[in-house]
């Protein structure tokens, strides 16, 4: 089994080629992101808008808690080209953050007022997200060792397996909770078969409880974690507000028009995540012109995708979404375009966040996130409560614009200092 898995995923290469990296990045990223869309779509078609609404809110809560499990170490890990920390130390830290995540999940469910089906669905989402957090640190190792194609392959095949499990179970039994339970167990099984057999090629899968190293990792990644926790909150604040003031069914309709906005954020990931290690090397070696040229090229591609996305949302978005979800969404054309514009700005802030992290100014990101989150905590619930769906759409878009503007100023400041000869 071990040799079969290694041959299938590793082949005869020692490093991934640019073509292979981009192919598997796009394929795995698209598949993983589409899995949430497809699960939501199946629920809305088979079980109705209420069940789809329950899924939307527990998935949003699960993604929020997943930031605790990740602690945003991945960005730091893959750009650790000098291997300041060993994989065993990264792995130990991940087990610790997963434990805190599970504890946080218990408190979230208790104080969040989840009951019955919503509580059971939330439990299985929490199990799934804890498993994803463990997988993430192993996938980070593959990327750090310049085998990002292996990362992409693992994500793709594991996602296909759990998505097929969910779809088959839901079609057969029509029950959300048991479908989520089956999905989670299948995903854990795929990690045991795939990643457990691959990891030994790159490092030993054993924790090393070096408390000094874990403490240093905590402080180094704390700003990245707080940043990711708050940015996930900013992306989900409108959903939380819709659930609280408009109910599960209206939340389901909002999620239908919100889905395309995430595509822009996904595209930003395709354009920049595979380049993190390369950008870090360029920065440390002082290759200013090459780094700025690479960033400019990717930003131009992002602009092109943004223009296409906004035009597509206005011309085809409502007919396509109405057909896809078998629901009349014609009343929400304006809200769709507003949300997609917000998605464009979410891609912009992600791009500048990567630049800031490569230059190791994690703490600078906090100011923008804290300020924007403070505004969102007041404005988003109020706008949603008063203006309903329209208010939620505007609230999301305005928060993304504010965060992008702050990150743009920060990235511009640090890049200018670097260009002037200050290796900061």
N, C-alpha and C positions, 0 to 999 in steps of 0.2 A: 504493500500500500504506500509506504513512505517514498520509495523510489519512483513509483508511478506518478504520484502527486508532484514530486520535484521535477520530473522530466516534463510533465505537462505544463507546469507553470513557469519553470526556469528555462527550459530548452538548453541550448548550448552557449548562450550568451553570458558574459560576465557583467556587462553594462547594457542598459537599454538605449536603443537608438532614438533620435528625436521623433521619427515617424511613428515608431511603436509606442513611445510615451504619449504622444498626442492622441493616437487612435484609442488606446485603452483609457486615457483620461476622459475623453469625450464620451466613449461608450459607457464606461462605468458611472460617470457623473450623471449622464442622461438617464440611465437605468435606475440609479438610486433615487434621484429626484422624482422621476416618473412613477416610482413605486407608490409614493404617498398619493399622487394624483389618481393613480389607478385604483388604489384601495378606497379612496374617497368616492370615486366614480362608481365602483361596484356597489358600495353601500348605498349611495343615493339612488341607484337603479333597482337594487334588489330589496333593500330594507327601508328605504324612504329617507326624507330629509332629517327626521329626528335622530335616527341612528347615525347618519352622516355627520350631524352636528355634534353628537357625543364623541364620535371619533375625532373630529376636528379639535375639540377643546382638550381631550386627553393627550392627543399627539402634540399639541402646542405646549402643554405642561411638561410632557416627556422631553421635548426638545429643550425647554428651559432648564430642566434638571440635568440634562446631558452635558450642559456646559460645566457643571460641577465635576462630572466624571472626566471630561476632557481636560479641564482646567487650562484649556488652550495651550497645552504643552506641545502639540503637534507642530505648530509653526516654529517654536523654539527648537524642537528636536531635529527637524529636517534641515534647519539652517545651522546646526551645531557641527560645522564642518571640521572643527579641530577636536571633536569628541571630548569636550570638557566633562561630560557625564557619560557613563557607560549605559548600555541598554538595560542591564539589570537594575540600575538605579532608576531609569525611566519607568521600567516595569513595576518596581516596588512603589513608586510614587503613584502610578495609575491604580494599583490595587487599593491604595489608601484613599484616593479621591473617589473611587467607586463605592467604597464603604460609606463615605460621607454623603454621597449622592443618594444611596438607598435610604439612609437615615432621613435625609431631607425629603425624600419621596413619601415616607411614612407621615412626616409632619405636614406636608403639603396636602395629602389626602384627608388627614384628620381635620385640619383647620380650614381647608378649602370647602368643606361641606359636601364632599363627594359621598354618595350613597348608592347602594344597589348596583345596577348595571354600570353606571359611570365609575364607581369605585373599583369594580372587578376589571373593567377595561383598562383603567389607569394602572392597576397592579401589573398587568401583563405588558403594557407599554414600558413600564419601569424596568421590568426584567429584560426586555428587548434592548433598551437603551444602555443598560449596564453591560450587556454583552457587546454592543457596538463600541463602547468605550474601551474595553479590553482589546477588541480587534484593532482599534485605531492606533494603539501604541505599537503593535506589531507591523501594521502597514506603514507607520512612520519610519520604522527601522529599514524596511525595504527601500523607501524613498531616499533615506539618508545614505544608503549604500548604492545609490544611483540605479536602482531597479524599480523605478516608479511604474513601469509596465506591469510588474508583479502585483503592486498595490492595486492597480486598475483591474487586473484579472480577478483578484480575490474579491474585490467589491462587486464586480459584475456577476460572477457566478454565485456568490452567496446571496446577492439581492434577488437574482432570478429564482433561486430555490425558495427563499422565504415568501416571495410574491406569489409563486405558483402554489405554495402550500396554503396561503391565505385565500386565494381565489378559489381553489378547489374545495376547501372546507366551507367557504361561504356559499358557494353554489349548491353544495350538497345539503347543508344544514341551515343556512340562513341566519346564523347566530353570531353576533359581533364578538362576544367575549370568548367563546370557544375557538373562533377563528384566530383571534389574537394569541391565544394560548398555544395553538398548534404552530402558528408562525414563529413564535419565540423559541419553541423547542427545536424546530427545524433549523433555525438560524444558529443556535448554540451547537447543534450537531455538525453543521457545516464548518464551524470554526475548529472543532475537534479533528475533523477529517483533513481540512485544508491547511490552516495556519499552523496547527500543532506540528504538522509534518514538514512545513516549509521553514519555520523559524530557525531550526538548528543549523541551516546553511549559513546564516548570518550571525547568530549569537545564541547563547544558552538561555533558555526560557526558565530562569529561576530568579526569584527576588533576592536582593541583597539589601539588608536594612542598615544602610549607612546613614544614620540620622543627620549627620552634618551635611551630607550631600542632599538629602531630602529637604532639609530646612532651606538650603541655598536654592534648590529648585522651586520651592514654594515662593520665596521672595522674588526670584527672577521672573516667575510666571504669574505672580499675583495680579499685576496690572493687566496682563493678557486675559486672565480669567475674568476679572471684573469687567473688562471691556467686552468680552464675548457674552457674559451673562446679561449685561445691559443692552447690547445690540440685539440679542435674541428677544429680550423684553420689548425693545422698540419695534421689532418686526411683528411681535405677537400682541402688542398692547391693544390694537384695534379689535382683535379677536376676543381678548378677555373682556373688553368693553361691550362688544356685541352680545356675548354670552350672558353678561351680567344684566344688561338693560333690555335686550331685544329677544332673548331666548334661543334655544338650539336650532329651530328651523330657520330663523333669519340669519343666524351665524352660518348655517349651511349655505345659504344663498350668497352671503358675503365671501365665503371661501371659494365659491365657484368663480367669482370674478377676480379674486386675489391670486389664484393659481398662476396665471400668466405673468404676474409681476415677478414671481420668483425666478422665472426663466432668465431675466437679466442678471440677477445675482449669481445664478448658476453659470452663465456665460463668463462672468468675471472670474469665477473660480477656474474655468477651463483655460482662460487666457493667462492667469497669473500663478496659480498654485504650482504647476509643473516647473515654473521658473524660479521658485523661491531659493533653492540651493544655488542655482546659477547666479542669481542676483546677489546673493550673499558673498559668493566667491569674488564677483566683480567688485563689490564694495570693499572687501578686505584687501584686495590687490590694487585698489585705487584706479580701476579702469572706468573713469568718469564718463568719457564720451560713449563708450560701448554700453554702459548701463543706461544712460539717458536716451540713447537711440533705441534700445530695446523697450524701455518704458513708453516712449513715444509711439513706436509701432503698435504695441498692444493697446494703447489708449485710442489710436485711430480705428483699430478694429472694433473696440467697444463702442465708439461713436457710431460707426456704421450699423452695428447690431441694434443700437438704441433707435436710430431713425427707422429702420425696418420694423422694429417692435411696435413703435407708436403708430406707424401707418397701418400695420396689420391689425392692431387693436381697434382703430377707428373704422376701418373698412370691413374687416372680416371677423373681428373678435366676438361680437354678440351672436351672429348666426352660427359660428362654429361651436361656441360654448353651449348655446341653447340646444343644438343637435347632440353634442357630446353628452350633456347631462340630462337630456330629454326634459328640459325645463325651460319655460319662456322667461328669458332674461332681458327682453327688449327694453324694459324700463330702466336698465342700468348701464346704458352705453357710456354716458358721461362718467359715471363712477368707475367703470372699467378703465377708461383712458387715464383718469386721475391716478388710479392704483398702479397702472403700468408705468406712468411717469415716475411714481415713487419707487418702483422697482429699478428704474434706470439710475436714480440717485443712490439706491442701495448698492448698486454695482460700483458706482464712483467712490463711495466711501470705503468699500472693500479694497479697491485698488490702492488708494492712498494709505490705508492701514497696513497693507503688505510692505509698502515702501518704508513706513515709519518703523515697523518691526525689524526689517532687515538692518536698519541703522541702529537698532537696539535702543529705541526711545519708547519702550512700552508704556512707561508711566505718562508720557505726553498724551497718549490716546485717552487716558482716563478723564481728563478735563472735558473733552468733547462729549464723551458718553454720559458722564455724570450730569452735565448741564442739560443735554438733550433729554435724558431720562426724567430729570426733575420737571421739565416743561411737559413731557408726555404724561407723567403721572397726574397732572392737573388738567391738561387740555384734552387728551384723548377721551377719557370717560365723559367729560362735559359735552364735547362736540357730538359724540355718539349718542348720548342720552337725548340731546335736543334735536339733532338733525338726522338721527338714524343711520341708514346705510351711507348717505351722502357725507355725513359728518365723519364717519369712520374712514371713508376713502380719503377725504381731505386731511384728516389727522395723520394717517399713515404717511401720505406724500410729504406733508410739511415737516414731519420729523426726519425723514430721509434727506430733505433739502438742507435742513439745519445741520445735521451731522456731517454731510458731505462738505459743506462750506467750511466747517471747523477743521476737518481733516485735511482739506486742500491747503489751508493756510499753514498748518503745521508741517505738512510734507514739503511745501514750497520753502519754508524757512530753513529746515534742516538740509535740504538739497542745495540751497544757495550757500549755506555755510560750508558744506562739503566741497562744492565747486571752487570756493575761494581758498581752499587749502586746509581747512580745519577738519581733520579726520576725527569726527565726533562720535 
